[in-house]
Amino acid sequence: MLFANFIADLVVEKLHNNFAFKFRKKLMTKKQVSTDDLISVIIQGIEEVKGEDIQLLDLREIENTVCDYFIICSGNSNTQVKAISGSIQKIVSKQLKDKPWHIEGEANAEWILMDYVNVAVHIFQKQIRDYYDIESLWGDAKITEIKPA
């Protein structure tokens, strides 16, 4: 009987994980907004409030990544990091009628992660960005530096 319960628990866990994977995959295949348009508008939102050191990491050639692109930028304070996040949300909503699937880190605004499914936006305070150095963690990615407009 214990073995049957163990197997049942494994099946339930597998179904749960499979459902979460399929749900995320379904979101990723939803093509309401082109990825190129989304990237362009996100960068506009960053530049609008003077976000700095903008980099685009192309992850498409790397196996088992959670998205196709990272956009990474810096702000000088938690106020500016929040302003960048707000600007991105506002401009993406207005121009593309889209919103992030999930946002993390808004409370302390040292590192805000915005998940737009195909594109993940990382907004850092400079010292936190230097500490985590995620660009080097994704060294296999093609990195494009975005110059201010």
Order of alpha helices (4+ residues) and beta strands (2+ residues): alpha-alpha-beta-beta-alpha-beta-beta-beta-alpha-alpha-beta
